[in-house]
Amino acid sequence: MTDSTVELEASPATLAAQAVIADTTPVFDADLIRKLNQLGPRYTSYPTADRFSEAFQISDYQNTVKALASQPLPQHLPLSLYIHIPFCASICYYCGCNKVITKDRSKAEIYLDYLKREIAMQSTLYEGMKKVEQLHFGGGTPTYINDEQMGDLLATLRSHFEFASDEVGEYSIEIDPRTVTPERIKLLRKQGFNRVSLGIQDFNAEVQKAVNRIQPEAETLAVMKAARDAGFRSISVDLIYGLPKQTVDTISQTLDQVISADPDRIAIYNYAHLPHIFKPQRRIEASELPDPESKLQMLYLCIQKLTKAGYVYIGMDHFAKPTDDLCLAQQQGKLQRNFQGYSTHAQTEMLSCGVSAISAVGNCYTQNEKTLDAYYERLDRNELPIARGYFLSKDDMMRRDLIGQLMCHFELDYARLNAEFGIDFTTYFSRELKNLDSMVEHGLLSLTPTSLKVSLKGRLLIRNICMVFDAYLGKKEEPLRYSKTI
């Protein structure tokens, strides 16, 4: 008896997915990464948030929105709403988010009253342009508030804004699997959310203990199954590499467990140890952190395992299934970067409400007060709680567009920028193009008289490439607030 194998013909959809993965999987050049790795922005905005100024006036923001609202209806962009719920019941030592750690649930009641006041104040500015296509609840832990409070907050939003249908809109919420039940997941779907994001970070028990986040695998999988059963359109999970007590072997096992759980999107963040900025990180033993070489091996393993499992490398630290909207948006040229990372809805005005929330509307950025007391005080004075902001110049907006194109699509068409901003690209950016010569020599990108294209080798170093076009870097002593580019 002889062995025989039968090769099954792959379906057109499978072949197409394999082609996308092959065309987007970055080439891992460890020596080059070691050489070029440096501190740099993540470019969730340009200019970056450290450039915001307290000299920015609330009236500047109000006038910007009024000018947009006065435009003819066809010109109005849809809105993307971000709602910040800052509360967590316990601290995760790695966290760098703006949060309030408390088990006193009455604090959430007070906060929600003020939040609804801000929503009402903001909505009056957006008369005639209230169509919402994207909603994201972040934190903190948005599910810190209970079912009734969530329902009331959503009802407030719907009374002030017009939401696109469930089929068109993307309505997402971050959850902590340790604090929600499968029943709560089903209710969140009924309340209108159609996407869910949850943190895992690492399934290894020793790593979880070292970062004060004990989260059994079974608990997480039960929540993910409930989301599938409830009809959520997309499930996204967050992982972190470089955590204390993490090894290549432990993260390999976590990746296998996550791949088996079959989420639609996976974000794998590089842990940046910045205890001088984020106080909770001072509880992490620096001696327990993996060394740079181990972190490099972890990154390589993540790329290899996820692409082999059928996930497409979107960029930076994001992977998605070929059928997921994030991947489709990239293929259609509709992907964008915003303060939450990669987003499927390009060309939206981003209005954010809540303590520390950052908005991007028209040609300005604004950030709300960062403490609850200051946030409440502003609203008690019947003022929008804006603490600082930034007006973008024409040069800023052009570089924002350029960096966004590189981060999302890894190429630039000079003709498009020439037409949109009335410039000659090669003349305007002659200094930057010359500074790219070494990157061309390293094989990170290619230049033609009409375009720039990032190679598969260059995709992992996209932040380095974008930094060449950042007009603000190097103009003053940079604060030690940036993470390494890899």
Salt bridges, closest charged atoms under 4 A:
ASP29 OD2 - LYS457 NZ 3.65
ASP31 OD1 - ARG34 NH1 2.58
ASP50 OD2 - ARG51 NE 3.68
GLU127 OE1 - LYS130 NZ 3.36
GLU133 OE1 - HIS345 ND1 3.33
ASP147 OD1 - ARG184 NE 2.48
ASP152 OD2 - LYS116 NZ 2.49
ASP166 OD2 - ARG189 NH2 2.94
GLU170 OE1 - ARG195 NE 3.18
GLU170 OE1 - ARG265 NH2 3.82
GLU174 OE2 - HIS136 NE2 2.84
ASP176 OD2 - ARG178 NH2 2.73
ASP176 OD1 - ARG213 NH2 3.57
GLU206 OE1 - LYS245 NZ 3.74
ASP229 OD2 - LYS225 NZ 2.76
ASP256 OD1 - LYS305 NZ 2.78
ASP262 OD1 - LYS321 NZ 2.83
ASP264 OD2 - ARG228 NH1 2.99
GLU293 OE2 - ARG34 NH2 2.63
ASP317 OD2 - ARG42 NH2 2.62
ASP317 OD1 - HIS318 ND1 2.87
ASP324 OD2 - ARG265 NE 2.53
ASP325 OD2 - ARG195 NH2 2.40
GLU369 OE2 - ARG378 NH2 3.34
GLU377 OE2 - ARG381 NH1 2.97
ASP380 OD1 - ARG117 NH2 3.35
GLU383 OE1 - ARG378 NE 3.83
GLU383 OE1 - ARG381 NH2 3.19
ASP395 OD2 - ARG399 NE 2.87
ASP401 OD1 - ARG416 NH2 2.55
GLU420 OE1 - ARG416 NH1 2.92
GLU432 OE2 - ARG399 NH1 3.11
GLU432 OE2 - ARG431 NH2 3.06
GLU478 OE1 - ARG51 NH2 3.36
